[in-house]
Amino acid sequence: MRHRKGLAGALVVLGLFAGACSSSSGDKASESAGAPGAIPTERCNQNKAAGTITFLTSFDYAAAASIIDVVAAADQGFYKAVCLDVKLQAGFSSANVQLVSTSTAQMTSLGSFSEVAVANSQGAGLVAVGVEGYTSIEELLVEKAAGVTDLKQLEGRSMGIKGAIPYSLRAMLATKGVDEKKIKQIEVDFNPVVLFQTDIVALPVYKSNEPGQLDAQGYAGKYDVYDPKDAKIPASFAVFTTSKKFADAHPTAVADFLRATLKGFEYATANADAAVAATLKRSDPNLFLNPAGEAFRWKTESALVRASTPKGKPVGAVDPTALQAELDALVSLGVVAKNAVDVKASTDSRFMDEITKGEQLIWFG
């Protein structure tokens, strides 16, 4: 649930948006990065003209898709190789929307295309330029001892939330005939054991986070899992986003940011331990990210990315049909008014089309 309100405020207090944990792509550039070919001089100059590109992460420096690959691209010198000056800055997706919309930052990753659509229904002027995951990153855990055999039985009972129920879970509940207004929504902290230590019986979680924590603490087999994928709910995660203004003004920079980032994805997939360690070095110690948890996160999310990428398409492909289905689900929930958002206006596939061929990422040379 990458739009958690409580943590967003905490991150601001910690000064993460102020650049305290930021770094430039050239700080740790490696001459042994292995990036083949050289960028043409004219294109290099066009990319330099974009100036410093501030990239806001969606959840500090977690080893998550659309964060770990950006860290890898910066540390391995991939941005430098395409003449981009990329500054990484810890952020949080709900706050990132306004910062990118107002050009305070140029690039970010959001938790889902739904976040782009909701923002654009309010005039944000954002475009999704790369989508790594085409499934829900969230799922719902229900305590086995609660005796819930049908989600409709959640009505009148308590669910722990962090800001709000994620869109994909709201859609799943709606398809099961659940009136979410009849669920007692209680704000909880980030420790998933609240599912067993309080009166709540259900808890929205990340597939790549809380289940691993609970199992490590001895709660394996004590909860049921409800996955929006099983209910055929269209969803997405790890969505690279910029403003339409920046995309139109600096198209080569956007394309090559994605090119270098997806090369970072390849590196992080092939060198998982090193990539996870790199994110932990940058992370805020107050968030208690740890090696085992982050290794589980990246293993889970990288597998979800590969499994959900449309057949014959590269990782990061923009699939308007799938995103339209996700938007339609938002409309059915009443989150976005019908015809308030146009998928074509909220996405820009030209950059991914330029840097890939079939399932392959194209590098210069």
QUILIN-V577913 format. One record per pair of residues at least 4 apart in sequence whose ideal C-beta (glycine too) atoms are under 6 Angstrom apart, sorted by sequence separation. I is the first residue (numbers start at 1). J is the second residue. If there is no record, write none. Layout:
# QUILIN-V577913
((I & J) (I & J))
This chain:
# QUILIN-V577913
((23 & 27) (39 & 43) (72 & 76) (77 & 81) (96 & 100) (111 & 115) (120 & 124) (161 & 165) (165 & 169) (193 & 197) (194 & 198) (242 & 246) (246 & 250) (252 & 256) (267 & 271) (271 & 275) (298 & 302) (304 & 308) (309 & 313) (313 & 317) (320 & 324) (336 & 340) (343 & 347) (349 & 353) (352 & 356) (11 & 16) (12 & 17) (15 & 20) (16 & 21) (39 & 44) (62 & 67) (63 & 68) (73 & 78) (74 & 79) (79 & 84) (91 & 96) (99 & 104) (100 & 105) (110 & 115) (119 & 124) (148 & 153) (165 & 170) (173 & 178) (205 & 210) (214 & 219) (215 & 220) (228 & 233) (242 & 247) (289 & 294) (330 & 335) (331 & 336) (336 & 341) (341 & 346) (356 & 361) (357 & 362) (73 & 79) (99 & 105) (120 & 126) (142 & 148) (188 & 194) (283 & 289) (309 & 315) (330 & 336) (79 & 86) (119 & 126) (173 & 180) (228 & 235) (247 & 254) (268 & 275) (331 & 338) (355 & 362) (100 & 108) (195 & 203) (310 & 319) (57 & 67) (116 & 126) (305 & 315) (96 & 108) (116 & 128) (74 & 88) (186 & 200) (55 & 70) (113 & 128) (327 & 343) (93 & 110) (93 & 111) (192 & 210) (276 & 294) (276 & 295) (324 & 343) (323 & 343) (192 & 213) (97 & 119) (192 & 214) (276 & 298) (101 & 124) (320 & 343) (101 & 125) (159 & 183) (161 & 185) (151 & 176) (152 & 177) (152 & 178) (156 & 182) (158 & 184) (159 & 185) (160 & 186) (272 & 298) (97 & 124) (151 & 178) (155 & 182) (138 & 166) (158 & 186) (160 & 188) (140 & 169) (154 & 183) (318 & 347) (60 & 90) (138 & 168) (55 & 86) (138 & 169) (318 & 349) (136 & 168) (52 & 85) (53 & 86) (54 & 87) (55 & 88) (56 & 89) (57 & 90) (269 & 302) (57 & 91) (160 & 194) (318 & 352) (48 & 83) (52 & 87) (54 & 89) (56 & 91) (58 & 93) (169 & 204) (317 & 352) (47 & 83) (316 & 352) (47 & 84) (166 & 204) (44 & 83) (165 & 204) (56 & 96) (160 & 200) (158 & 199) (158 & 200) (314 & 356) (33 & 76) (35 & 78) (39 & 82) (66 & 109) (159 & 202) (160 & 203) (33 & 77) (39 & 83) (157 & 201) (314 & 359) (30 & 76) (35 & 81) (28 & 75) (30 & 77) (29 & 77) (154 & 202) (25 & 74) (56 & 105) (29 & 80) (54 & 105) (58 & 109) (54 & 106) (55 & 107) (56 & 108) (143 & 195) (53 & 106) (114 & 167) (25 & 79) (26 & 80) (53 & 107) (262 & 316) (25 & 80) (146 & 201) (2 & 58) (172 & 228) (175 & 231) (2 & 59) (143 & 201) (172 & 231) (142 & 202) (168 & 228) (25 & 86) (172 & 233) (140 & 202) (141 & 203) (171 & 233) (24 & 87) (140 & 204) (141 & 205) (22 & 87) (23 & 88) (168 & 233) (22 & 88) (66 & 132) (138 & 204) (22 & 89) (65 & 132) (168 & 235) (139 & 207) (21 & 90) (137 & 206) (19 & 89) (137 & 207) (16 & 90) (144 & 222) (144 & 223) (143 & 223) (144 & 224) (11 & 92) (141 & 223) (142 & 224) (8 & 92) (212 & 296) (8 & 94) (139 & 225) (140 & 226) (8 & 95) (139 & 227) (209 & 297) (208 & 297) (3 & 93) (236 & 326) (2 & 93) (3 & 94) (234 & 325) (136 & 228) (208 & 300) (234 & 326) (136 & 229) (207 & 300) (208 & 301) (258 & 351) (135 & 229) (234 & 329) (255 & 351) (259 & 355) (254 & 351) (136 & 235) (255 & 354) (262 & 361) (135 & 235) (137 & 237) (255 & 355) (247 & 348) (134 & 236) (133 & 236) (133 & 237) (131 & 236) (133 & 238) (132 & 238) (3 & 111) (131 & 239) (2 & 111) (130 & 240) (128 & 239) (129 & 240) (128 & 241) (129 & 242) (126 & 241) (127 & 244) (125 & 243) (125 & 244) (127 & 247) (113 & 236) (112 & 236) (112 & 237) (116 & 241) (129 & 254) (113 & 239) (130 & 258) (109 & 238) (110 & 239) (109 & 240) (110 & 241) (108 & 241) (107 & 242) (1 & 138) (106 & 246) (100 & 243) (6 & 162) (4 & 162) (5 & 163) (171 & 329) (4 & 163) (1 & 162) (170 & 333) (1 & 166) (135 & 304) (133 & 304) (66 & 238) (133 & 305) (65 & 238) (132 & 305) (135 & 308) (82 & 256) (134 & 308) (133 & 308) (82 & 260) (79 & 260) (78 & 260) (132 & 316) (78 & 263) (78 & 264) (130 & 316) (73 & 260) (131 & 318) (73 & 261) (134 & 322) (70 & 261) (73 & 264) (76 & 267) (69 & 261) (72 & 264) (69 & 264) (72 & 267) (69 & 265) (72 & 268) (69 & 268) (50 & 250) (68 & 268) (1 & 204) (50 & 253) (72 & 275) (75 & 278) (47 & 252) (46 & 252) (47 & 253) (68 & 275) (71 & 278) (71 & 279) (43 & 252) (47 & 256) (113 & 323) (117 & 327) (68 & 279) (63 & 276) (113 & 326) (117 & 330) (121 & 336) (63 & 279) (114 & 330) (61 & 279) (117 & 336) (121 & 340) (128 & 347) (129 & 348) (121 & 341) (61 & 282) (120 & 341) (127 & 348) (61 & 283) (129 & 351) (130 & 352) (60 & 283) (60 & 284) (117 & 341) (120 & 346) (60 & 287) (68 & 298) (116 & 346) (63 & 294) (64 & 297) (63 & 297) (63 & 298) (65 & 301) (64 & 301) (65 & 305) (39 & 364) (37 & 363) (36 & 363) (37 & 364) (37 & 365) (36 & 365))
